Protein backbone atom coordinates (compact mmCIF):
# COMPACT_ATOMS: atom_id res chain seq x y z
CA UNK A 1 0.00 0.00 0.00
CA UNK A 2 1.01 3.64 -0.49
CA UNK A 3 2.07 6.12 2.18
CA UNK A 4 -1.32 7.91 2.18
CA UNK A 5 -3.01 4.68 3.24
CA UNK A 6 -0.34 4.00 5.88
CA UNK A 7 -0.80 7.52 7.25
CA UNK A 8 -4.52 6.88 7.79
CA UNK A 9 -4.02 3.43 9.33
CA UNK A 10 -1.15 4.20 11.71
CA UNK A 11 -2.10 7.83 12.43
CA UNK A 12 1.41 9.09 11.80
CA UNK A 13 2.27 11.93 9.43
CA UNK A 14 4.13 11.30 6.17
CA UNK A 15 7.07 13.20 7.60
CA UNK A 16 7.24 10.94 10.66
CA UNK A 17 6.95 7.79 8.53
CA UNK A 18 9.73 8.93 6.22
CA UNK A 19 11.84 9.91 9.22
CA UNK A 20 11.61 6.40 10.62
CA UNK A 21 12.53 5.06 7.20
CA UNK A 22 15.59 7.33 7.08
CA UNK A 23 16.60 6.03 10.50
CA UNK A 24 16.42 2.47 9.16
CA UNK A 25 13.54 1.40 11.41
CA UNK A 26 11.41 0.37 8.43
CA UNK A 27 12.48 -0.60 4.92
CA UNK A 28 9.54 -0.42 2.50
CA UNK A 29 9.96 -1.84 -0.98
CA UNK A 30 9.98 0.35 -4.07
CA UNK A 31 7.71 0.10 -7.11
CA UNK A 32 9.92 -0.75 -10.10
CA UNK A 33 7.78 1.35 -12.43
CA UNK A 34 7.55 4.65 -10.54
CA UNK A 35 9.88 4.18 -7.52
CA UNK A 36 6.97 4.81 -5.10
CA UNK A 37 7.29 3.32 -1.63
CA UNK A 38 5.19 0.22 -1.08
CA UNK A 39 4.37 -0.69 2.51
CA UNK A 40 3.36 -4.19 3.57
CA UNK A 41 1.69 -5.53 6.72
CA UNK A 42 5.05 -5.95 8.43
CA UNK A 43 5.84 -2.26 7.90
CA UNK A 44 2.42 -1.30 9.27
CA UNK A 45 2.86 -3.45 12.37
CA UNK A 46 6.36 -2.12 13.00
CA UNK A 47 5.18 1.50 12.69
CA UNK A 48 2.43 0.80 15.23
CA UNK A 49 5.01 -0.65 17.63
CA UNK A 50 7.36 2.29 17.06
CA UNK A 51 4.58 4.78 17.76
CA UNK A 52 3.56 2.92 20.92
CA UNK A 53 7.11 2.71 22.30
CA UNK A 54 7.74 6.37 21.47
CA UNK A 55 4.66 7.18 23.56
CA UNK A 56 6.37 5.32 26.42
CA UNK A 57 9.42 7.53 25.93
CA UNK A 58 11.72 5.03 24.23
CA UNK A 59 14.37 6.94 22.29
CA UNK A 60 15.19 6.58 18.60
CA UNK A 61 18.64 5.20 19.43
CA UNK A 62 17.05 2.52 21.64
CA UNK A 63 14.54 1.69 18.88
CA UNK A 64 17.44 1.20 16.49
CA UNK A 65 19.09 -1.23 18.91
CA UNK A 66 15.79 -3.08 19.38
CA UNK A 67 15.35 -3.20 15.62
CA UNK A 68 18.87 -4.61 15.15
CA UNK A 69 18.45 -7.09 18.04
CA UNK A 70 21.21 -5.32 19.97
CA UNK A 71 18.90 -4.58 22.89
CA UNK A 72 16.34 -6.73 24.69
CA UNK A 73 12.85 -5.25 25.12
CA UNK A 74 12.80 -6.11 28.82
CA UNK A 75 16.14 -4.34 29.43
CA UNK A 76 14.94 -1.37 27.41
CA UNK A 77 11.76 -0.98 29.46
CA UNK A 78 13.57 -1.53 32.76
CA UNK A 79 15.89 1.34 31.81
CA UNK A 80 12.85 3.43 30.97
CA UNK A 81 11.39 2.71 34.43
CA UNK A 82 14.67 3.85 36.02
CA UNK A 83 14.53 7.09 34.02
CA UNK A 84 10.91 7.68 35.02
CA UNK A 85 11.77 7.17 38.69
CA UNK A 86 14.60 9.69 38.36
CA UNK A 87 12.20 12.15 36.74
CA UNK A 88 9.70 11.56 39.54
CA UNK A 89 12.36 12.47 42.11
CA UNK A 90 13.08 15.72 40.26
CA UNK A 91 9.40 16.59 40.03
CA UNK A 92 9.08 15.87 43.74
CA UNK A 93 11.91 18.34 44.47
CA UNK A 94 10.10 21.00 42.46
CA UNK A 95 6.83 20.16 44.24
CA UNK A 96 8.53 20.45 47.63
CA UNK A 97 9.93 23.87 46.74
CA UNK A 98 6.46 25.03 45.67
CA UNK A 99 4.96 23.76 48.94
CA UNK A 100 7.70 25.44 50.98
CA UNK A 101 7.03 28.77 49.26
CA UNK A 102 3.29 28.41 49.91
CA UNK A 103 3.76 27.48 53.58
CA UNK A 104 6.12 30.41 54.16
CA UNK A 105 3.43 32.78 52.85
CA UNK A 106 5.80 34.30 50.31
CA UNK A 107 4.47 37.01 47.99
CA UNK A 108 5.44 37.53 44.36
CA UNK A 109 7.42 40.75 44.90
CA UNK A 110 9.50 39.42 47.81
CA UNK A 111 10.16 35.72 47.21
CA UNK A 112 13.36 34.71 48.98
CA UNK A 113 14.76 32.82 45.99
CA UNK A 114 18.36 32.60 47.24
CA UNK A 115 17.67 29.45 49.27
CA UNK A 116 16.18 27.71 46.23
CA UNK A 117 18.94 28.56 43.75
CA UNK A 118 21.16 25.62 44.62
CA UNK A 119 18.42 23.05 44.07
CA UNK A 120 17.35 24.68 40.80
CA UNK A 121 20.93 24.84 39.53
CA UNK A 122 21.45 21.15 40.30
CA UNK A 123 18.28 20.26 38.39
CA UNK A 124 19.32 22.45 35.44
CA UNK A 125 22.76 20.83 35.29
CA UNK A 126 21.03 17.47 35.11
CA UNK A 127 19.10 18.74 32.08
CA UNK A 128 15.79 19.08 33.91
CA UNK A 129 13.58 22.14 33.52
CA UNK A 130 9.90 22.89 34.04
CA UNK A 131 9.94 25.55 31.33
CA UNK A 132 8.29 24.76 28.03
CA UNK A 133 11.06 24.61 25.45
CA UNK A 134 9.82 25.82 22.08
CA UNK A 135 11.71 25.88 18.82
CA UNK A 136 12.82 29.33 17.71
CA UNK A 137 10.91 29.68 14.48
CA UNK A 138 12.36 33.08 13.62
CA UNK A 139 15.92 31.75 13.69
CA UNK A 140 14.98 28.74 11.60
CA UNK A 141 13.17 30.88 9.03
CA UNK A 142 16.11 33.29 8.90
CA UNK A 143 18.49 30.37 8.32
CA UNK A 144 16.28 28.97 5.56
CA UNK A 145 16.01 32.38 3.86
CA UNK A 146 19.74 33.00 4.16
CA UNK A 147 20.76 29.63 2.69
CA UNK A 148 18.18 29.96 -0.11
CA UNK A 149 19.42 33.47 -0.87
CA UNK A 150 23.02 32.28 -1.14
CA UNK A 151 22.17 29.38 -3.46
CA UNK A 152 19.69 31.49 -5.38
CA UNK A 153 22.28 34.18 -6.11
CA UNK A 154 24.62 31.54 -7.54
CA UNK A 155 22.08 31.05 -10.33
CA UNK A 156 20.50 34.50 -10.44
CA UNK A 157 23.70 36.53 -10.95
CA UNK A 158 24.83 34.55 -14.04
CA UNK A 159 21.24 34.70 -15.35
CA UNK A 160 21.25 38.50 -15.10
CA UNK A 161 24.69 38.56 -16.76
CA UNK A 162 23.37 36.58 -19.74
CA UNK A 163 20.23 38.72 -19.98
CA UNK A 164 22.26 41.93 -20.04
CA UNK A 165 24.65 40.58 -22.65
CA UNK A 166 21.72 39.34 -24.70
CA UNK A 167 20.23 42.81 -24.63
CA UNK A 168 23.55 44.41 -25.61
CA UNK A 169 24.08 42.02 -28.50
CA UNK A 170 20.55 41.46 -29.79
CA UNK A 171 18.12 43.66 -27.77
CA UNK A 172 15.18 42.13 -25.86
CA UNK A 173 13.12 41.67 -29.01
CA UNK A 174 15.25 38.79 -30.29
CA UNK A 175 15.48 35.46 -28.48
CA UNK A 176 19.15 34.43 -28.48
CA UNK A 177 21.65 32.06 -26.92
CA UNK A 178 22.14 34.43 -23.98
CA UNK A 179 18.41 34.36 -23.26
CA UNK A 180 18.50 30.55 -23.40
CA UNK A 181 21.29 30.35 -20.83
CA UNK A 182 19.47 32.87 -18.63
CA UNK A 183 16.28 30.82 -18.83
CA UNK A 184 18.11 27.62 -17.87
CA UNK A 185 19.62 29.36 -14.84
CA UNK A 186 16.30 30.87 -13.78
CA UNK A 187 14.64 27.44 -13.50
CA UNK A 188 16.65 26.32 -10.41
CA UNK A 189 16.23 29.82 -8.97
CA UNK A 190 12.45 29.43 -9.15
CA UNK A 191 12.75 25.93 -7.63
CA UNK A 192 14.75 27.36 -4.71
CA UNK A 193 12.06 29.96 -4.08
CA UNK A 194 9.31 27.30 -4.14
CA UNK A 195 11.28 25.08 -1.73
CA UNK A 196 11.85 28.07 0.55
CA UNK A 197 8.11 28.77 0.70
CA UNK A 198 7.43 25.10 1.55
CA UNK A 199 10.18 25.16 4.18
CA UNK A 200 8.72 28.24 5.87
CA UNK A 201 5.28 26.60 5.86
CA UNK A 202 6.79 23.50 7.52
CA UNK A 203 8.50 25.59 10.20
CA UNK A 204 5.38 27.63 10.95
CA UNK A 205 3.25 24.50 10.96
CA UNK A 206 5.64 22.62 13.24
CA UNK A 207 5.91 19.74 10.77
CA UNK A 208 9.69 19.53 11.05
CA UNK A 209 9.30 18.47 14.70
CA UNK A 210 6.65 15.92 13.84
CA UNK A 211 8.83 12.87 14.28
CA UNK A 212 10.11 13.98 17.64
CA UNK A 213 6.51 13.99 18.94
CA UNK A 214 6.20 10.31 18.17
Secondary structure, DSSP 8 states (H G I E B T S, - for coil): --HHHHHHHHT--HHHHHHHHHTTS---EE-TTT--EE--HHHHHHHHHHHHHHHTT--HHHHHHHHTTSS-HHHHHHHHHHHHHHHHHHHHHHHHHHHHHHHTT--GGG--THHHHHHHHHHHHTT---S-----HHHHHHHHHHHHHHHHHHHHHHHHHHHHHHHHHH-TTS--HHHHHHHHHHHHHHHHHHHHHHHHHHHHHTGGGHHHH-
